[in-house]
Amino acid sequence: MKIAVYCGSRSGSDPRFARAAEDLGAYFGNHGIDVVFGGGHVGLMGIVADAVLANGGKVYGVIPEHLRNRELAHGGLTKLFVVADMHERKAKMAELADGFVALPGGIGTLEEIFEAWTWAQLGFHHKPCALYNVDGFYDPLLAMVQRMEAVGFLKQEYINMLVLADTPEQLVDGFRRYRPPHEKWR
């Protein structure tokens, strides 16, 4: 299994975020789960990658040339793909991954998981999407998603397609049990 991990290029102000990223990476490495990620050595991205590698796992990075040139690329990956831009990065990550998870992060993290979730809703792929809800980080977002459903912009079946987890075991179990809903426009 290869899981695309979207997360902060910063570590955040709460040490629990870094600890959770390290624990998740260690779990992946110890259980033969490969990681696909943005290719950077900074923030939670670097922490996850380092933990996977330190525990015998494989990590595949996908980084745009522009960011590699700013010396942000992780130097010790299993393989680093250098691409032209962010659109190509997301497409390559989607191609390589069997599922997608968002750890705590900023606007880039949200943009990436929302795109993967949207693609799943539209039937462009049938892979699971997850929120790794460290210390309730995504609770306000989940409240907003429920609001979207309450006012008629989103069906509950598309909310239910999100795997919600706060432990590595919950995440992997959710991915293994995942069954995609019917495509939105079918």
C-alpha positions, 0 to 999 in steps of 0.5 A: 500500500502507498499512502499520499500524505498531505501535511504542513511544511511547518511543524505547528505550534503544538508538539503533539502534531510533530509527535503524531506525524512521527508516530504515523511515519514509524507505523507506516515504516514498520508495517510495509506501507510506503509514503508518497508526499510533497518531497520536502525536508521541512515541517511535518512533511520531513518528520513523516518522511524521516520516520518512515525511512528510519523504520525501514519504509519507502518514501516517494517525494514529488516536488516542483522544480521551483521548490527543489531549487529553494533547497527544500527537497529531502535528500534521503528519499527512496525516489524523488520525482521533480516535476514542472509545477503543482498541478503535475505534482498532484497528478503524480501523487494521485497516480502513485498513491492508493489513498490520501490522508491529510495531517494537520497543515495549512492551506496547501494541505486543505487544497490537496485533500479537498482536490483528492476528495472532489476527484473521488466524489466525481469518480475520477478515482476510487481511492480513500481520502482521510483526515488524521484528526490529531487532537481534534485539529479537523473538528471545525472543518468537519462542522463546516462540512456538516453545515454544507450538508445541512443547507443542501450543498453536499450529500451525507454519503459524500461526507461519509466517504471520508475516513476519520482517524486519530491513530495509525490503526484506525487510518489503515483499517479505514483504508482497508474497509473503504468502499466508494459511494456512487459517483456524484453525476451517475 
